[in-house]
Each structure stands twice: as C-alpha cells, then as structure tokens.
Amino acid sequence: MPLKICVIGCGWMAETGHGPGCRRYAAEYPDTELTACCDIDSNRAGAFQRKFGFLRNYTDYREMLIAEKPDAVCLLVNEAYICPISMEIFALGIPLLLEKPPGLNMAETSRMAEAAARYNVPHAVAFNRRSAPVVNMLRRELAGLSDIQRFYYEMLRIDRRDRDFTATAIHGIDALRYIANADYRHIDFTYQELPGLGEGVCNIALEARLTNGATAGLLFAPVGGIVCERGQVISHTRHIEFAMPIPTAADGLVRRYENGSLARETRENGELYIAQGFYEENRAFFEDVRAGRSPAHTLETALQSVAVADCIRTRKAVYNG
C-alpha cells in the first residue's frame, strides 16, 4: 500500500517549501500517494492540488482526515492554529509534521509534546534549517573539533515591522543550538526598541553561554537594511564562516580557515526548497513513518528554543536553562 500524505494549509510556506518537497518525494518514491490538501480558501486549495499533484482538495481538514485516513499529515498553518489542530491529529494517532513555531508559547508547546507522548504519535517539528545542506555541512566541519570558543549568528531583514518578530527569530535561536550541538545554559538579552518604526519593532541581542563551554552571540535586526542570515565559529585552530541560502539574496556558504589561510569553501546554490531544507525534512519524516521510527526533530527537542523565544516576546533580561 502506498504512503498516503495529506497537507493542511496551502499558503506561502506550503507553496514555496513543502509542496515542492512533497512533489519531489512522490516522484522519487513511487509507492507514495499525494492524497489530498486542504485550505479554507477553496481556490487556493484547488490551485495547490493541481500544481503539486494531489488527488483531491478540501476546505475542512476534519472532513479530509475522516474521509482519506492518511498515513502522514503536514500541518502548515498560521501559528495561532498549530496547537489546537495538532491536538486533534495526535488524538487520531496520525503521524504529523508541523511547521514552526510549534505553538504560540511554551505552554502550548508543552501541551502538544505531552499529547504526542500520551498518544505515542510519531511527529516532527519543521525547523527547516536543521535539514538545510549548509547547516549539515557546517556540523560535519565541527565534528570532533574540541577547542571551539565562540559562535556568532545574525539574522537581518529589510523593513520587517512585525509587532512580534519571535516567530522568525526562533529559527536562529534553534539553528544555533543545532549547529553547536549544545543547549543554552545562560542568556543575557539586550533590546534596542525602535518605536519610530512601529509598535514592537526592536533589535534583539543575545549573549549566551552554552552547555559545551562555548559562548555565543546572536543578533536579530528586523529592519537591518539587508536580508541575510550568517555566522561564524571561532576555535583555536580554525575559523569557519557560514551563510544560509536566502531568496534573491545569497547562496548557502561554508568557508573554513586554518591558521589564517582558506582551507575549503563550499557553496549550496540549488533550488531553494532543497537548499533551505524543506525537501530533506519532508523526506526524512516520511521515511521515518514508513520505517516505524521516531523522528529526530520532535517537540521535546524544540522546547528550549520555544522557551528562549518566549523570553524575547516578554522582554525578559535573563534566561537560565
């Protein structure tokens, strides 16, 4: 029997990342059925169905789940709806890939993690940077390097005047944890409020100590004059620069220096849904479902990232892990 996949939410994230990922997965693994997609906008659901090769479309996700009985669901809705819909899907026992942030706050994410454990449902959180080729190239560069002193990570955007930027900033918070293969032990936060640009617009700086002994600096500048996401890793013998692939802005990059000389440079400039990790996170989740394995990137692994994002949202000065 083919693996039956359903998608809930056919908006921008589905259109640019998960839809192409599902289509490629079905092409590469023929025993796959793109069964149905759902969106409250019937025109959008129909367009998504036709573009990515799903068999049917719905405007009511409950109707779709009952009628189609999928083997896996991708939940790609606004963060306000992730928790309540996830709780229903966990109760039905359907394996679930859910977009970030996993809930609006720590309370919602904890409820979801508890429900997933209670119903024993395979699930994964779609922090796509964990699956991006450039991030995993970087992790391979760092494997076995015991003298890392410091990590830097900065995320800049142009004219993002969101009242709450944490739904985007959580990507950087989580990516640094994943790159460092360590959690945050302590964080001091500094906020540069920019009221002239809009309510809640703010540059956010984090100075952190990690559980592996390194320190880390993070900067989030939503009105920073450039679209980029980049960083550095500093050790006694190596200096590594990296950049995430950004639409129309930059290729993915890992550049390693040894004792002051460039030793290796690797770029990732393929199709963005692959370069940004969407294909791999979908592929890995579907393969885990087929094999009956627990996916690696569960809600439990996301809890500290959500806790740190909550600190930013409430403008806390200090976090202790």
Secondary structure as the mmCIF struct_conf table of DSSP 4:
data_model
#
loop_
_struct_conf.conf_type_id
_struct_conf.id
_struct_conf.beg_label_comp_id
_struct_conf.beg_label_asym_id
_struct_conf.beg_label_seq_id
_struct_conf.end_label_comp_id
_struct_conf.end_label_asym_id
_struct_conf.end_label_seq_id
HELX_LH_PP_P HELX_LH_PP_P1 PRO A 2 PRO A 2
STRN STRN1 LEU A 3 ILE A 8
BEND BEND1 GLY A 11 GLY A 11
HELX_RH_AL_P HELX_RH_AL_P1 TRP A 12 MET A 13
HELX_RH_PI_P HELX_RH_PI_P1 ALA A 14 HIS A 18
HELX_RH_AL_P HELX_RH_AL_P2 GLY A 19 GLU A 28
BEND BEND2 TYR A 29 ASP A 31
STRN STRN2 THR A 32 CYS A 38
BEND BEND3 ILE A 40 ASP A 41
HELX_RH_AL_P HELX_RH_AL_P3 SER A 42 PHE A 52
TURN_TY1_P TURN_TY1_P1 GLY A 53 GLY A 53
BEND BEND4 LEU A 55 LEU A 55
STRN STRN3 ARG A 56 TYR A 58
BEND BEND5 THR A 59 THR A 59
HELX_RH_AL_P HELX_RH_AL_P4 TYR A 61 GLU A 68
BEND BEND6 ASP A 71 ASP A 71
STRN STRN4 ALA A 72 LEU A 75
HELX_RH_AL_P HELX_RH_AL_P5 GLU A 79 LEU A 92
TURN_TY1_P TURN_TY1_P2 GLY A 93 GLY A 93
STRN STRN5 LEU A 96 GLU A 99
BEND BEND7 LYS A 100 ASN A 105
HELX_RH_AL_P HELX_RH_AL_P6 MET A 106 TYR A 119
TURN_TY1_P TURN_TY1_P3 ASN A 120 ASN A 120
STRN STRN6 HIS A 123 ALA A 126
HELX_RH_3T_P HELX_RH_3T_P1 ASN A 128 SER A 131
HELX_RH_AL_P HELX_RH_AL_P7 PRO A 133 LEU A 142
TURN_TY1_P TURN_TY1_P4 ALA A 143 GLY A 144
STRN STRN7 ILE A 148 LEU A 156
BEND BEND8 ILE A 158 ASP A 159
BEND BEND9 ARG A 163 ARG A 163
HELX_RH_AL_P HELX_RH_AL_P8 THR A 166 ALA A 180
TURN_TY1_P TURN_TY1_P5 ASN A 181 ASN A 181
STRN STRN8 TYR A 184 GLU A 193
HELX_RH_3T_P HELX_RH_3T_P2 PRO A 195 LEU A 197
TURN_TY1_P TURN_TY1_P6 GLU A 199 GLY A 200
STRN STRN9 CYS A 202 LEU A 210
TURN_TY1_P TURN_TY1_P7 THR A 211 ASN A 212
BEND BEND10 GLY A 213 GLY A 213
STRN STRN10 THR A 215 ALA A 221
TURN_TY1_P TURN_TY1_P8 PRO A 222 VAL A 223
BEND BEND11 GLY A 224 ILE A 226
STRN STRN11 CYS A 228 SER A 235
BEND BEND12 HIS A 236 THR A 237
STRN STRN12 ARG A 238 ALA A 243
STRN STRN13 ILE A 246 ILE A 246
TURN_TY1_P TURN_TY1_P9 PRO A 247 ALA A 249
STRN STRN14 ALA A 250 ALA A 250
STRN STRN15 GLY A 252 GLU A 258
TURN_TY1_P TURN_TY1_P10 ASN A 259 GLY A 260
STRN STRN16 SER A 261 GLU A 268
BEND BEND13 GLY A 270 GLY A 270
HELX_RH_AL_P HELX_RH_AL_P9 LEU A 272 ALA A 275
TURN_TY1_P TURN_TY1_P11 GLN A 276 GLY A 277
HELX_RH_AL_P HELX_RH_AL_P10 PHE A 278 ALA A 291
TURN_TY1_P TURN_TY1_P12 GLY A 292 GLY A 292
HELX_LH_PP_P HELX_LH_PP_P2 ARG A 293 PRO A 295
BEND BEND14 ALA A 296 HIS A 297
HELX_RH_AL_P HELX_RH_AL_P11 LEU A 299 ARG A 313
TURN_TY1_P TURN_TY1_P13 THR A 314 ARG A 315
BEND BEND15 ALA A 317 ALA A 317
STRN STRN17 VAL A 318 ASN A 320
#
